[in-house]
Amino acid sequence: MKSKYSLEKLDSFLTNYPIILEIYSKKEVLRLYENWHTNNGVFFHDYLWLLFNKAILKNGDIFQASNDESLFYQNAFFLYNCMAHFRREEGGSIEEINKFHRLSHKVYIEEAKNDKIGIKQEIALIPHPRCEYANSLSKKRYSINNFFDECKIASEVCTLNSGCGCSITKVAKRDKNGDLIRELNTKKTNEFKEPKGCAFSLLSIIISFTVLIYSILY
């Protein structure tokens, strides 16, 4: 395992991964280091990985307090992408790198499922130019609900030796005449708002638990 960061180069890490300071203040980051070091922390890599994991958990706490779905998804998306890049920097396997890229794609899809803008949307794949698998699918459009059943980016079929480099994006769905297809106007009542928030919190906890288990086993 390679490591390019140390305590003296912490600012370099935070510059490369600014999402950490979107979740934590610099003072909190340093306090987490002191707690980690006091508890017999040895390898600086473990502290940086701890920062990512704790940031995921705190993102869930922030959502609980603010109910800001957009911010929750945005933070989660960037955190998982950054975790993939961090593992790439340290010489992680393709399987490890793709694991976190796929989590970021899943967060994007979950956001798309709940993005009610009044227009039906689909998912378009933006393939990495050197991924043969992804480029074979570049002109396809996917339903939001079936994307992961039909598209296997960031999995064992990825042909990049550095891990997934593809992106996905929402696009408006159109009929055969090229006109936008609108969603049915369904009003949401207050009784549905609280369970929805619980669902997002549950999503955060489940994914966070998966990553924390990985960090313990790593």
Buried (B, 14 or more C-beta within 10 A) or exposed (E): EEEEBEEEBBEEBBEBBEBBBBBBEEEBBEEBBEEBEEEEBEEBBEBBBBBBBBBBBBBBEBBBEEBEBEBBBBBBBBBBBBBBBBBBBBEBEBEBBBBBBBBBBBBBBBBBEEBEEEBBBBBBBEBBEEBEBBBEBEEEEBEBEEBBEEBBBBBEEBEBEEBBBBBBEBEEBBEEEEEEEEEEEEEEEEEEEEEEBEEBBEBBEEBBEEBBEBEEEE
